[in-house]
Amino acid sequence: MNNIKFDRTFFLKSIVDFNTLKDFLGIEVAFLGYSNVGKSSIINCLTKKKKLARISKFPGSTSTINFFSVFSDFRIIDFPGYGYSKIGRDNKISLTKSLFFYLKKRQCLKGVVLLSDIRHSIKPIDQLILKIIKQRLLPVLIILTKSDKVSKQEEKKIVLNVYKKLLSLHMNVIICSFSKFNMVNMPIIESKLSEWYSSS
């Protein structure tokens, strides 16, 4: 199977509340993670479009869930980074409810790319999300970002610790670490998303 080329991906729409959204007949892959872990950067690199996913100057200020169309039956969903530190209380509550409603109920969800800053490892909310994904038997790709901020020895130790931390979940999880997103390391992401699409 050849990897999908994502360079024709385009912005579709933004929403806040999932309750009114009809289910999608194709497949969706969700990109999740804390604020400032690089979700927008990785989507831009994957699609070869520098400004497709907006990179906020103030982490935690994004207040919408963004949809990108790869094909007519394949979408990428970019959730705001957890924390939402720069937005209002009502928006925080709405986005959090939408995230968990989406993960539990969205039938067209076929895989999750979870990003985490390698210096902070996997946090409780990440583990909660992974438990929900496990219940639905969905595949997960975990990307530990900013590995240039730690030594190679530390990087190996952290990756091993993450594997150990997730061992109890008995999930088929792939973990990789990136310092910066570029076309050298994009094939691993292209490969997983292409696999999820073809197996749907």
C-alpha positions in Angstrom: 0.0 0.0 0.0 1.3 3.4 -1.0 1.2 6.3 1.5 -1.5 8.9 1.0 -0.2 12.2 -0.2 -1.8 14.9 2.0 -0.8 18.0 0.0 -4.4 18.5 -1.3 -5.8 18.7 2.2 -7.9 21.9 2.8 -9.6 23.6 5.7 -13.3 22.6 5.9 -14.8 24.3 9.0 -14.6 25.1 12.6 -17.0 24.3 15.4 -17.2 24.4 19.2 -20.0 22.0 20.1 -20.2 18.5 18.7 -23.8 17.8 19.8 -25.3 19.3 16.7 -22.9 17.7 14.3 -24.2 14.8 12.1 -22.0 11.7 11.9 -19.7 11.5 8.9 -19.9 8.6 6.5 -16.2 8.5 5.9 -13.3 8.3 8.4 -11.8 10.8 10.8 -8.4 10.9 12.5 -8.1 13.2 15.6 -5.0 15.1 16.6 -4.9 15.6 20.4 -2.5 17.0 23.0 -1.8 19.8 25.4 -1.3 23.4 24.2 2.0 24.1 22.5 2.9 20.5 21.8 3.0 21.1 18.0 -0.3 19.9 16.6 -0.7 22.7 14.1 2.9 22.4 13.1 2.6 18.7 12.4 -0.6 19.2 10.4 1.1 21.9 8.3 4.1 19.8 7.7 2.1 16.7 6.8 0.0 18.7 4.3 3.0 20.7 3.0 1.0 23.9 3.7 2.6 26.4 6.1 -0.6 28.2 7.1 -3.3 25.5 6.8 -3.6 25.0 10.6 -3.2 28.3 12.4 -0.4 28.5 15.0 -1.5 30.7 17.8 0.9 33.2 19.2 -0.6 32.5 22.6 -0.8 28.8 23.6 -4.1 27.9 25.1 -6.1 30.5 23.2 -7.5 28.3 20.4 -11.3 27.9 21.0 -12.5 25.9 18.0 -12.3 22.3 16.8 -11.0 22.5 13.2 -11.8 20.1 10.4 -9.6 19.5 7.4 -10.6 17.4 4.3 -8.0 15.0 2.9 -10.5 13.3 0.6 -14.3 13.5 0.4 -14.4 10.6 2.8 -11.3 11.3 5.0 -10.9 14.2 7.5 -8.4 15.3 10.0 -9.7 16.8 13.2 -7.5 19.2 15.1 -8.8 19.7 18.7 -7.6 22.7 20.8 -4.8 21.9 23.1 -6.0 20.8 26.6 -5.7 23.5 29.2 -7.5 26.2 27.2 -5.8 28.7 29.6 -6.6 31.8 27.6 -10.3 31.3 26.8 -13.4 31.8 28.8 -14.9 29.4 31.3 -18.0 28.6 29.2 -15.8 27.8 26.2 -13.5 25.6 28.3 -16.5 23.5 29.5 -18.0 23.3 26.1 -14.7 22.1 24.5 -14.0 19.6 27.2 -17.5 18.1 26.8 -17.1 18.0 23.1 -13.8 16.2 23.3 -15.1 13.4 25.4 -18.4 13.2 23.6 -16.4 12.9 20.3 -14.0 10.2 21.7 -16.8 8.1 23.1 -19.5 8.5 20.5 -18.1 9.5 17.1 -18.5 6.4 14.9 -16.4 7.6 12.1 -13.4 8.1 14.4 -10.8 5.5 13.2 -7.6 6.5 14.9 -5.9 9.1 17.2 -2.6 10.9 17.0 -1.7 12.0 20.5 1.1 14.5 20.9 3.0 15.1 24.1 6.0 17.3 25.0 8.8 14.7 25.8 9.9 16.8 28.8 6.4 16.3 30.5 5.7 12.8 29.4 2.1 11.4 29.5 -0.2 13.2 31.9 -3.4 12.0 33.6 -5.7 13.5 30.9 -3.7 11.7 28.2 -4.1 8.4 30.1 -7.9 9.0 30.5 -8.1 9.6 26.7 -6.2 6.5 26.0 -8.5 4.4 28.2 -11.5 5.7 26.2 -9.7 4.9 23.0 -8.9 1.4 24.2 -12.5 0.7 25.0 -13.3 1.4 21.4 -10.4 -0.7 20.1 -9.0 2.2 18.1 -5.3 2.5 17.1 -3.1 5.2 18.5 0.1 6.9 17.4 1.9 8.8 20.2 4.4 11.4 19.2 6.7 12.8 21.8 7.7 16.2 20.6 10.6 18.6 21.3 13.1 15.8 21.7 15.9 18.4 20.9 15.3 19.7 24.4 16.7 16.6 26.1 19.8 14.5 25.5 19.7 11.3 23.5 20.2 9.3 26.6 17.3 11.0 28.3 15.1 10.6 25.2 15.6 6.8 25.2 14.8 6.7 29.0 11.7 8.8 28.6 10.3 6.7 25.7 10.9 3.5 27.7 9.1 5.0 30.7 6.2 6.0 28.5 5.9 2.4 27.3 6.0 1.2 30.9 3.4 3.6 31.9 1.0 2.5 29.2 1.8 -1.2 29.6 -1.2 -1.6 31.9 -3.5 -0.5 29.2 -2.5 -3.4 26.9 -2.8 -1.2 23.9 -1.2 -1.5 20.5 0.6 1.9 20.8 3.4 3.2 18.6 5.6 5.8 20.1 8.1 8.0 18.3 10.0 11.2 19.2 10.5 14.2 17.0 12.6 17.2 17.6 11.2 19.2 14.8 8.6 18.4 12.2 10.1 18.0 8.7 9.6 15.8 5.6 12.3 13.4 6.8 10.1 12.1 9.6 6.7 12.6 8.0 6.6 9.2 6.3 5.9 7.4 9.7 2.8 9.6 10.2 1.7 9.3 6.5 2.1 5.5 6.8 -0.1 5.1 9.9 -2.8 7.4 8.6 -2.8 5.7 5.3 -3.1 2.3 7.0 -6.0 3.5 9.1 -7.8 4.8 6.0 -7.3 1.7 3.9 -8.4 -0.6 6.7 -11.6 1.3 7.4 
